[in-house]
């Protein structure tokens, strides 16, 4: 059994006692420890400082405030914490705004055990890798970077992990995007050596952004990020200029290998 100190600490914020009870029952296991649950956002920042969670499951609709406002506060004060938004319906406008504010993912009500486990496993995997990366010494702190990159993913946590991996291999992340439209604009503006482009993003997906980037007069090479793309989608991405793929959940060594091979082309 995993020792308590190796578990990821989770804080639940939801005004429904039944939801909090279900989440607590599902998430208290060998991988996670639920360190607290709140029915409102009134004392959230105080409890974050007290409980030091790695992940917060945050309901969008709360009696005293909305989850989006709290998400922005958390991201400002504690950018290392992964926030998973709990929503009652699929609202693309909300998801876009939440992605911009720094969410790590979404749990949609009514949720299934499988959905919660899948979302939390992805977030937890990334958080653990970030914790490892934070302990490593960056060999390029006092040396010049040899390439520049733009990264685009609607998960703030995954963007942080990619930034850490690229930084440690000597690639400077000069800009981040949370949707495909923004990614295409940033590539046009900065003309980086490489762009890491997620397939699934709000406003404009990665494939549509790739088409625009492919038409731009830039030397930028594109690597696609995916966990669900079909073979047909991968073939289409290659047709529009993608040079390689990173499969989520990814391992730093695999990302380093893929990026190095693409930059050497």
Secondary structure, 3 states (H helix, E strand, C coil): CCCHHHCEEEEEECCCHHHHHHHHHHHCCCCEEEEEEECCCCCHHHHHHHHCCCEEEEECECCCCEHHHHHHHHHHHCCCCEEEEEECCCCHHHHHHHHHHCCCEEEECCCCHHHHHHHHHHHHHHHHHHHHHHHCCCCCCCCCCCEEEEEECCCHHHHHHHHHHHHHCCEEEEEEECEHHHHHHHHHHHCCCEEEEECCCECCCHHHHHHHHHHCCCCCEEEEEECCCCHHHHHHHHHCCEEEEEECCCCHHHHHHHHHHHHHC
